[in-house]
Amino acid sequence: MKLKPLHDRVIIKRLPEEEKTAGGLYIPDSAKERPMRGTVVAAGPGSEKVKMQVKKGDLVLFAKYAGTEFKMDAEECVIMRQEEILAVIEK
């Protein structure tokens, strides 16, 4: 499936959940938190008033309850307005 976001909306694919802690303990499914990081899959064109600051491939940080969740090709994704993105994570 191919989606093209409109205006200042962005489609983000969530990063996989952590399987274990930094100390090496495995995290059970019931205790896992949804990742609040993801990769931009597609970004809308923006508008005259809103210039897009993210692009396809950017690694971003977003709020826990931001956007609308959906599945695309069996992958967990979120669609949200650019203003809901908190930061771009630079590598």
Secondary structure, DSSP 8 states (H G I E B T S, - for coil): ------TTEEEEEE----SB-TTS-B--GGG-----EEEEEEE----SS------TT-EEEE-TT-SEEEEETTEEEEEEEGGGEEEEE--
